[in-house]
Amino acid sequence: MLEEFVNHKTSILDIIADTNSLLSKNSGTGNERLLAVREQLISNHFNLVVLELK
């Protein structure tokens, strides 16, 4: 299970890097939100919200 998480995390980080690279080429700057998500993934910092709908 941990190995699967690491594999998914690595794939997501690769996609973020590719997307940010494409944005940089087109606009000259990267996307701050993408970089923030990248940092959260690297640090394993997540927010969990649980809602109960009635």
Secondary structure, DSSP 8 states (H G I E B T S, - for coil): -HHHHHHHHHHHHHHHHHHHHHHHHHHSS--HHHHHHHHHHHHT----------
